[in-house]
């Protein structure tokens, strides 16, 4: 039995205004309403219960909902590990992208060292080396930190995990695809350029055919031929002309056709151990168009698993 893991979380996102709660926690239920359960009718569905969202800071951390995120990621890790024990590739549907540590932790427990293909319109590389919370400022949002966290940068609360030595994934085993902000004058985390992370910005990717792009990704993955890899797909990697129902839409972005072609090739490879799909916000999808697109993409990527 294959496994679909639903993680109804907005814990990694700051509110946009007083009283606001980001709508990504509704993504799993809305996708179910649009037919996710019917599309994967032969699969085992499980929901990871999520602690209550709070817009307020927590003692002992500069990360919004930091302690709750640790709880959530440990629970998610258990579900991913159980799936990998059954030689299953779990499809983890968020929620926001602060669930990535839990997904990688679960696979690390079962499979050992991993590689990561991180597909996102942002590199999500905020960490204490390029950001410091000023006195009185609101906590940092972990959804802007997920790549930094899984490569070992950030508070031990979300970088140090039971039974794991060092980071969840090494820099040179990461491919980051889709960053669209690296050319801006106020780019927030330029220090990523000084790492061994293989970066393919959206500007680089748009110059390549889909087959060439896939080959570039596997050129790095094949440096570690025995290492399984995880796919992280943040839907804001799509161009906003196709996907505006995310917290931070933008252009240029990748087309849904390209993302499907790339992710299908990656997912159906024997080395792939799972995929996270995150950041869809149903509050911004009034007619359900984005939900339909996401389901169509999932069907094509997974070949109905």
ChimeraX attribute file (.defattr): number of C-alpha atoms within 10 A of each C-alpha:
attribute: neighborCount
match mode: 1-to-1
recipient: residues
	/A:1	11
	/A:2	17
	/A:3	24
	/A:4	22
	/A:5	22
	/A:6	24
	/A:7	28
	/A:8	22
	/A:9	31
	/A:10	31
	/A:11	32
	/A:12	27
	/A:13	27
	/A:14	22
	/A:15	17
	/A:16	11
	/A:17	9
	/A:18	7
	/A:19	8
	/A:20	10
	/A:21	17
	/A:22	25
	/A:23	23
	/A:24	29
	/A:25	24
	/A:26	19
	/A:27	26
	/A:28	25
	/A:29	16
	/A:30	18
	/A:31	20
	/A:32	15
	/A:33	12
	/A:34	15
	/A:35	15
	/A:36	21
	/A:37	15
	/A:38	11
	/A:39	16
	/A:40	18
	/A:41	11
	/A:42	13
	/A:43	16
	/A:44	14
	/A:45	16
	/A:46	13
	/A:47	16
	/A:48	17
	/A:49	14
	/A:50	20
	/A:51	16
	/A:52	10
	/A:53	18
	/A:54	15
	/A:55	19
	/A:56	12
	/A:57	16
	/A:58	15
	/A:59	10
	/A:60	9
	/A:61	15
	/A:62	21
	/A:63	26
	/A:64	24
	/A:65	27
	/A:66	25
	/A:67	16
	/A:68	18
	/A:69	26
	/A:70	20
	/A:71	15
	/A:72	22
	/A:73	25
	/A:74	19
	/A:75	17
	/A:76	28
	/A:77	23
	/A:78	17
	/A:79	24
	/A:80	29
	/A:81	23
	/A:82	18
	/A:83	25
	/A:84	20
	/A:85	15
	/A:86	11
	/A:87	12
	/A:88	18
	/A:89	25
	/A:90	27
	/A:91	24
	/A:92	26
	/A:93	25
	/A:94	27
	/A:95	29
	/A:96	32
	/A:97	30
	/A:98	32
	/A:99	30
	/A:100	27
	/A:101	27
	/A:102	27
	/A:103	30
	/A:104	30
	/A:105	28
	/A:106	25
	/A:107	29
	/A:108	21
	/A:109	20
	/A:110	14
	/A:111	16
	/A:112	13
	/A:113	20
	/A:114	23
	/A:115	25
	/A:116	25
	/A:117	24
	/A:118	25
	/A:119	27
	/A:120	27
	/A:121	28
	/A:122	23
	/A:123	26
	/A:124	23
	/A:125	26
	/A:126	26
	/A:127	21
	/A:128	14
	/A:129	11
	/A:130	12
	/A:131	12
	/A:132	13
	/A:133	12
	/A:134	9
	/A:135	6
	/A:136	6
	/A:137	10
	/A:138	15
	/A:139	21
	/A:140	23
	/A:141	20
	/A:142	30
	/A:143	24
	/A:144	20
	/A:145	23
	/A:146	28
	/A:147	29
	/A:148	21
	/A:149	28
	/A:150	26
	/A:151	21
	/A:152	20
	/A:153	20
	/A:154	22
	/A:155	15
	/A:156	11
	/A:157	15
	/A:158	24
	/A:159	20
	/A:160	19
	/A:161	18
	/A:162	8
	/A:163	9
	/A:164	14
	/A:165	8
	/A:166	13
	/A:167	19
	/A:168	28
	/A:169	22
	/A:170	17
	/A:171	20
	/A:172	17
	/A:173	22
	/A:174	24
	/A:175	23
	/A:176	23
	/A:177	25
	/A:178	27
	/A:179	25
	/A:180	23
	/A:181	21
	/A:182	18
	/A:183	11
	/A:184	8
	/A:185	7
	/A:186	9
	/A:187	10
	/A:188	16
	/A:189	17
	/A:190	15
	/A:191	12
	/A:192	19
	/A:193	11
	/A:194	7
	/A:195	10
	/A:196	13
	/A:197	17
	/A:198	20
	/A:199	19
	/A:200	19
	/A:201	22
	/A:202	26
	/A:203	17
	/A:204	14
	/A:205	20
	/A:206	17
	/A:207	10
	/A:208	12
	/A:209	11
	/A:210	17
	/A:211	12
	/A:212	12
	/A:213	20
	/A:214	18
	/A:215	14
	/A:216	16
	/A:217	20
	/A:218	16
	/A:219	11
	/A:220	18
	/A:221	23
	/A:222	12
	/A:223	11
	/A:224	16
	/A:225	10
	/A:226	11
	/A:227	16
	/A:228	21
	/A:229	28
	/A:230	24
	/A:231	24
	/A:232	24
	/A:233	23
	/A:234	22
	/A:235	27
	/A:236	28
	/A:237	28
	/A:238	28
	/A:239	20
	/A:240	19
	/A:241	12
	/A:242	16
	/A:243	24
	/A:244	20
	/A:245	24
	/A:246	26
	/A:247	18
	/A:248	12
	/A:249	19
	/A:250	19
	/A:251	15
	/A:252	19
	/A:253	25
	/A:254	25
	/A:255	17
	/A:256	19
	/A:257	13
	/A:258	18
	/A:259	19
	/A:260	20
	/A:261	18
	/A:262	18
	/A:263	24
	/A:264	18
	/A:265	15
	/A:266	23
	/A:267	22
	/A:268	16
	/A:269	12
	/A:270	10
	/A:271	18
	/A:272	22
	/A:273	26
	/A:274	25
	/A:275	25
	/A:276	25
	/A:277	23
	/A:278	27
	/A:279	29
	/A:280	31
	/A:281	26
	/A:282	24
	/A:283	16
	/A:284	16
	/A:285	15
	/A:286	10
	/A:287	9
	/A:288	15
	/A:289	14
	/A:290	22
	/A:291	25
	/A:292	15
	/A:293	14
	/A:294	18
	/A:295	17
	/A:296	15
	/A:297	19
	/A:298	21
	/A:299	17
	/A:300	16
	/A:301	20
	/A:302	19
	/A:303	11
	/A:304	12
	/A:305	19
